Amino acid sequence: MEELQGGREGQIFLTEGKVYRPSGFWSESVHELLYHLESKGFYNAPKFLGYDSDGNEILSFVSGDVYNYPLKGNIATDEALISASKLLRQYHDITASFITSPSFESSQWMLPSRSPYEVICHGDFAPYNVALDGDKTIGIFDFDTAHPAPRLWDIAYAIYCWAPFKTNQYDALGDLTAQSARARLFCDGYGLSNKERGKLVETIIDRVQTLVDFMQSEASKGNVAFIENIKNGHHLAYLSDIEYLKTNSQFITSSLYK
């Protein structure tokens, strides 16, 4: 049994092509979403296979090369970013019909829903949650943070992670000009309108601030993982990124238009 690296050390394992990972109150809704994706011919996500005797969910393994920050090699290429943007668009288009399905009515999600409900956001469409074949992004995994919201809410966080508009030296890639150019490529690949591009930076700021608020709220409720995140100053990196985005909002936005 092989331990898979990720946000939950010692809790996610791979054996015989199956991934075993902890489940939560949101898991049944995620499983219904995965069923929906498969039924619509979207085979770039895991399949839900059941639960083990300890209550862990069992998912199929999404094959491909995986990466994390700092972004180096194929994950840092324009090709990986553009194919990721197109894959996110395909995923969003399919989830739009899930919102009108009976399965959606009683759904529960880890992250707060945000109206209007246009799609089911992945919630963390970052370079560490995709699989690559060479320099092409071909798979998505870790749907724990999926939740209904506008398209732009998910696109904003994705671009924040892929540009990436990050101030931590370990997470950063290139200067502001290069980051803005990568953001423009993501917008082009997804097919974002100029009107949506004009709202992108403010939406990224709102999305990252909402994440910080969620972290602090969960920590105050006694969530050990988030208590540790706050203790280690993870929220401070996000707050620094917010200031970076506010300071450079005009430049970034002007770089995004078609």
C-alpha positions as CSV (number, residue, x, y, z in Angstrom):
1,M,0.0,0.0,0.0
2,E,1.5,3.3,-1.1
3,E,0.8,6.6,0.8
4,L,-0.2,9.4,-1.5
5,Q,1.2,12.8,-0.8
6,G,-1.2,15.6,-0.2
7,G,-2.8,17.8,2.4
8,R,-3.6,15.0,4.8
9,E,-0.5,13.2,5.7
10,G,-0.8,9.5,6.5
11,Q,-4.5,9.3,5.5
12,I,-4.6,8.7,1.8
13,F,-3.4,5.5,0.3
14,L,-3.2,3.7,-3.1
15,T,-3.4,0.0,-3.5
16,E,-4.3,-2.1,-6.6
17,G,-5.4,1.0,-8.5
18,K,-7.7,2.1,-5.8
19,V,-7.4,5.2,-3.6
20,Y,-8.5,5.1,0.0
21,R,-9.2,8.4,1.6
22,P,-11.2,9.8,4.6
23,S,-14.8,10.7,4.0
24,G,-16.9,13.6,5.4
25,F,-20.4,14.8,5.5
26,W,-20.0,16.2,2.0
27,S,-18.8,12.9,0.5
28,E,-22.1,11.5,-0.6
29,S,-22.8,14.7,-2.6
30,V,-19.3,14.5,-4.2
31,H,-20.0,10.8,-5.1
32,E,-23.3,11.8,-6.8
33,L,-21.3,14.5,-8.7
34,L,-18.8,11.9,-9.8
35,Y,-21.6,9.6,-11.0
36,H,-23.0,12.5,-13.0
37,L,-19.7,13.3,-14.6
38,E,-19.2,9.7,-15.7
39,S,-22.8,9.4,-17.0
40,K,-22.1,12.4,-19.2
41,G,-18.9,11.0,-20.6
42,F,-16.4,12.9,-18.5
43,Y,-13.8,10.3,-17.7
44,N,-11.1,12.7,-16.4
45,A,-12.1,12.4,-12.8
46,P,-12.2,9.5,-10.2
47,K,-15.0,7.0,-10.0
48,F,-16.6,6.3,-6.7
49,L,-16.2,2.6,-5.9
50,G,-17.6,2.3,-2.3
51,Y,-16.4,2.4,1.3
52,D,-14.0,0.2,3.2
53,S,-14.7,-1.2,6.7
54,D,-13.3,1.9,8.4
55,G,-15.6,4.3,6.4
56,N,-12.9,5.5,4.1
57,E,-14.1,6.3,0.6
58,I,-12.7,4.2,-2.3
59,L,-12.0,5.9,-5.6
60,S,-10.4,4.9,-8.8
61,F,-6.9,6.3,-9.4
62,V,-6.5,9.1,-11.9
63,S,-3.4,8.2,-13.8
64,G,-0.8,10.7,-14.9
65,D,2.1,12.8,-13.6
66,V,1.4,14.9,-10.5
67,Y,3.2,18.0,-9.3
68,N,3.2,20.6,-6.5
69,Y,4.7,24.0,-5.8
70,P,7.3,25.2,-6.8
71,L,6.0,24.8,-10.3
72,K,8.8,23.3,-12.4
73,G,9.0,21.1,-15.5
74,N,5.9,20.2,-17.5
75,I,3.4,21.7,-15.0
76,A,5.0,25.1,-15.5
77,T,4.5,25.1,-19.3
78,D,1.9,27.2,-21.2
79,E,0.6,23.9,-22.7
80,A,-0.2,22.5,-19.2
81,L,-2.0,25.7,-18.2
82,I,-4.0,26.1,-21.4
83,S,-5.1,22.4,-21.4
84,A,-6.1,22.8,-17.7
85,S,-8.3,25.8,-18.5
86,K,-10.0,23.9,-21.3
87,L,-10.5,20.9,-19.0
88,L,-12.0,23.1,-16.3
89,R,-14.4,24.6,-18.9
90,Q,-15.5,21.1,-20.0
91,Y,-16.0,20.1,-16.3
92,H,-18.1,23.2,-15.6
93,D,-20.3,22.7,-18.6
94,I,-21.2,19.2,-17.6
95,T,-21.8,20.1,-13.9
96,A,-24.4,22.8,-15.0
97,S,-26.9,20.0,-15.6
98,F,-26.1,18.4,-12.2
99,I,-27.6,21.5,-10.5
100,T,-31.0,20.8,-12.2
101,S,-30.9,17.1,-11.3
102,P,-32.8,15.5,-8.3
103,S,-29.4,14.6,-6.7
104,F,-28.6,18.2,-6.2
105,E,-31.7,19.0,-4.1
106,S,-30.4,17.4,-0.9
107,S,-26.7,17.9,-1.5
108,Q,-24.3,19.1,1.2
109,W,-20.8,20.5,0.6
110,M,-17.8,21.3,2.7
111,L,-17.4,24.9,1.5
112,P,-20.3,27.4,1.6
113,S,-22.4,27.5,-1.5
114,R,-22.5,30.8,-3.3
115,S,-25.4,32.1,-5.5
116,P,-26.2,32.2,-8.3
117,Y,-25.6,28.5,-8.7
118,E,-24.2,28.2,-12.2
119,V,-21.9,25.2,-11.9
120,I,-20.4,22.9,-9.3
121,C,-17.0,24.5,-8.6
122,H,-14.1,22.1,-8.0
123,G,-13.1,24.5,-5.3
124,D,-9.3,23.8,-5.5
125,F,-8.5,23.5,-9.2
126,A,-4.8,24.0,-8.6
127,P,-1.6,22.4,-10.2
128,Y,-1.4,19.9,-7.3
129,N,-4.9,18.6,-8.0
130,V,-4.5,17.6,-11.7
131,A,-2.7,14.8,-13.6
132,L,-0.6,15.4,-16.7
133,D,0.3,13.3,-19.7
134,G,3.5,15.0,-20.8
135,D,2.6,18.6,-20.9
136,K,-1.2,18.1,-21.3
137,T,-3.5,18.3,-18.3
138,I,-5.7,15.2,-18.6
139,G,-7.2,14.6,-15.1
140,I,-8.7,16.2,-12.0
141,F,-8.9,14.8,-8.5
142,D,-9.6,15.7,-4.9
143,F,-13.2,17.0,-5.1
144,D,-13.6,17.5,-1.3
145,T,-14.0,21.3,-1.8
146,A,-16.6,21.0,-4.6
147,H,-19.6,23.3,-4.1
148,P,-22.2,25.2,-6.2
149,A,-21.3,28.8,-7.2
150,P,-20.8,31.0,-10.2
151,R,-18.3,29.9,-12.8
152,L,-16.1,32.9,-12.1
153,W,-15.8,31.9,-8.5
154,D,-13.9,28.7,-9.5
155,I,-12.0,30.3,-12.4
156,A,-10.8,33.0,-10.1
157,Y,-9.2,30.6,-7.6
158,A,-7.8,28.5,-10.4
159,I,-6.1,31.4,-12.0
160,Y,-4.8,32.6,-8.6
161,C,-3.1,29.1,-8.3
162,W,-2.0,28.7,-11.9
163,A,-0.6,32.2,-12.7
164,P,0.3,32.0,-9.8
165,F,-0.4,35.3,-8.1
166,K,1.5,34.3,-5.0
167,T,4.0,36.2,-2.9
168,N,5.7,33.3,-1.1
169,Q,9.0,32.7,-2.8
170,Y,8.4,28.9,-2.8
171,D,5.0,29.2,-4.5
172,A,5.8,32.1,-6.9
173,L,6.6,31.7,-10.6
174,G,8.0,34.6,-12.7
175,D,7.3,38.3,-12.2
176,L,4.0,40.2,-12.3
177,T,4.2,40.5,-16.1
178,A,4.7,36.8,-16.6
179,Q,2.0,35.9,-14.1
180,S,-0.5,38.2,-15.8
181,A,0.4,36.7,-19.2
182,R,-0.3,33.2,-17.8
183,A,-3.6,34.5,-16.4
184,R,-4.5,35.8,-19.9
185,L,-3.7,32.4,-21.4
186,F,-6.0,30.7,-18.9
187,C,-8.8,33.2,-19.7
188,D,-8.4,32.6,-23.4
189,G,-8.3,28.8,-23.0
190,Y,-11.5,28.8,-20.9
191,G,-13.2,31.3,-23.2
192,L,-13.8,34.0,-20.6
193,S,-15.6,37.2,-21.9
194,N,-14.0,40.6,-21.4
195,K,-16.8,41.5,-19.0
196,E,-15.8,38.5,-16.8
197,R,-12.1,39.4,-17.2
198,G,-12.9,42.8,-15.8
199,K,-14.2,41.3,-12.6
200,L,-11.5,38.6,-12.2
201,V,-9.1,40.3,-9.9
202,E,-11.8,41.5,-7.5
203,T,-13.2,38.0,-7.5
204,I,-9.8,36.4,-6.8
205,I,-9.5,38.8,-3.8
206,D,-13.0,37.9,-2.6
207,R,-12.3,34.2,-3.0
208,V,-9.0,34.2,-1.2
209,Q,-10.5,36.3,1.7
210,T,-13.4,33.8,1.9
211,L,-10.9,31.0,2.2
212,V,-9.1,32.8,5.1
213,D,-12.4,33.4,6.8
214,F,-13.3,29.8,6.4
215,M,-10.0,28.7,7.9
216,Q,-10.4,30.9,10.9
217,S,-14.0,29.8,11.4
218,E,-13.1,26.2,11.3
219,A,-10.1,26.7,13.7
220,S,-12.5,28.5,16.1
221,K,-14.7,25.4,16.0
222,G,-11.8,23.2,17.1
223,N,-10.9,21.7,13.6
224,V,-7.4,20.5,14.3
225,A,-6.2,20.7,10.7
226,F,-7.1,24.4,10.5
227,I,-5.8,25.2,13.9
228,E,-2.5,23.9,12.7
229,N,-2.7,25.9,9.5
230,I,-3.4,29.1,11.4
231,K,-0.6,28.3,13.9
232,N,1.8,27.8,10.9
233,G,0.8,31.1,9.4
234,H,-0.8,29.8,6.2
235,H,-3.5,32.5,6.4
236,L,-0.8,35.2,6.5
237,A,0.5,34.1,3.0
238,Y,-3.1,34.4,1.7
239,L,-3.4,37.9,3.2
240,S,-0.1,38.9,1.7
241,D,-1.3,37.7,-1.7
242,I,-4.5,39.7,-1.3
243,E,-2.4,42.9,-0.8
244,Y,-0.3,42.0,-3.9
245,L,-3.5,41.6,-6.0
246,K,-5.0,44.9,-4.7
247,T,-1.7,46.8,-5.4
248,N,-1.4,45.4,-8.9
249,S,-5.1,45.1,-9.8
250,Q,-5.1,47.7,-12.6
251,F,-2.0,46.2,-14.3
252,I,-3.3,42.7,-14.1
253,T,-6.8,43.5,-15.4
254,S,-5.4,45.5,-18.3
255,S,-3.3,42.5,-19.3
256,L,-6.3,40.2,-19.4
257,Y,-8.4,41.7,-22.1
258,K,-8.7,40.2,-25.6
